[in-house]
Amino acid sequence: MSLKVFEQQEIRSHWDENQEKWYFSVIDVVAVLTESQNPRRYWSDLKIKL
């Protein structure tokens, strides 16, 4: 696992060598984009709405 920095906040990421793709933590991305105090709850509510 490696960390990427966006807007001075860390986002967990993983490089899959077999598929040659980056994977990012949805919770970390939600936290950065929404500035939510509880990004896990925000993501959970969003999944229910979708």
C-alpha positions as CSV (number, residue, x, y, z in Angstrom):
1,M,0.0,0.0,0.0
2,S,1.2,3.5,-0.7
3,L,-0.2,6.9,0.2
4,K,-1.0,9.7,-2.3
5,V,-1.5,13.3,-1.2
6,F,-4.4,15.4,-2.5
7,E,-5.4,18.7,-1.0
8,Q,-2.9,18.0,1.9
9,Q,-4.8,14.8,2.8
10,E,-3.6,11.3,2.4
11,I,-5.4,8.8,0.2
12,R,-4.6,5.1,0.6
13,S,-3.8,3.4,-2.8
14,H,-2.6,0.1,-4.1
15,W,-0.9,-0.8,-7.4
16,D,-2.0,-4.2,-8.8
17,E,0.9,-5.4,-11.0
18,N,-1.1,-8.1,-12.7
19,Q,-3.9,-5.9,-13.9
20,E,-1.7,-2.8,-14.1
21,K,-4.2,-0.7,-12.3
22,W,-4.3,1.7,-9.3
23,Y,-6.9,1.2,-6.6
24,F,-7.9,3.9,-4.2
25,S,-9.7,3.9,-0.9
26,V,-13.2,5.2,-1.5
27,I,-13.5,6.4,2.1
28,D,-10.4,8.5,1.8
29,V,-11.6,10.0,-1.5
30,V,-15.0,10.8,-0.1
31,A,-13.4,12.4,2.9
32,V,-11.3,14.7,0.7
33,L,-14.1,15.6,-1.8
34,T,-16.9,16.1,0.7
35,E,-15.0,17.3,3.8
36,S,-17.4,15.2,5.8
37,Q,-16.7,14.6,9.5
38,N,-17.8,11.0,9.0
39,P,-16.9,9.9,5.5
40,R,-17.7,6.2,6.2
41,R,-21.2,7.1,7.1
42,Y,-21.5,9.5,4.1
43,W,-20.4,6.6,1.8
44,S,-22.8,4.2,3.4
45,D,-25.7,6.6,3.0
46,L,-24.7,7.3,-0.6
47,K,-24.7,3.6,-1.5
48,I,-28.2,3.2,-0.1
49,K,-29.5,6.2,-2.2
50,L,-27.9,4.7,-5.3
